[in-house]
Amino acid sequence: GNVNAQGWVYAVGNVERKGNASRDPDSNVVTGTFLLNNRYASMLFDTDADRSFISTAFSSLINIVPTPLGNSYDVK
């Protein structure tokens, strides 16, 4: 059947942001909903990011085998 799920993709970096980065005209952050392997996902692209990750629930919907990062992160 047709399975719909909200996908989230995150980026992690060492740069501290002031306020709402999406409203900063000098920000290197882009957010939006994009089509990824025929599934819609809410994404955050940050050119200053050191790492990227995707939820395991969403990765299984798009047939991507996740690779552990070796660290844990708190996502807020």
N, C-alpha and C positions, 0 to 999 in steps of 0.2 A: 503494500500500500504506500500511499504518500505520507512520509514522515516529515513533520515540520518541527524544527527545534531552533532555539535562539543560539547562535554561535558567538563566542567572544574570543578575540585574539588580543594579547597584551604584549607590551614591550617593557623591558626593564633597563634602566640606565643609572649612571652615577651622578647625573646632573640634577641639582635641586631646582625646581620650578617655583616661580612666584605667582600666587593667585591661580586663576583659571588659564591654563596654557592655551586652550582653544580660542581665547579672546585676545591673546597676545599676538600682535602683528609680526613680531620677530620670532615667534615660536616655530620650531621644526616639527610640530605635531599635527597630524591630520587624522580626523576621526570621521567615521561614517559607516554606512551599511554597504557592503560589497558582495558580489556574487563570487563564491569560491567553490569550485567543483560542483556547480549547479545547486549550491546551498547559499542562502543569505546569511551573512555574519556581520555583527557589529565589530569594527576593527579600530585599533589605535595604531598609527604608524608614527614612530619617533626616530628621526635620523640620528639622534644622540644615543640611542639605545645600544646596550652591550649584548643583550640577549632578547630572544623572542620566544613566546610560548603560546600554546593554544589549549583550550580545555580538552580533557580526554573524552568527554561526552561528545563534543563536536568533532574531534578528530576521527572518532569511530564512524560518524555519519558520512565523512568524505574519504574514507578508506586510507587514512594516513596512520601509520604506526608511530606512536609517540616515542621520543627518546628522552629518558630522564635527564634533568639538568644537573643533578648531583647536589643541589641546594634546595632549600625551601624558601618560599617567598610569601609574605602577607599581602594580599590584594585587597584594596579598599575601594 
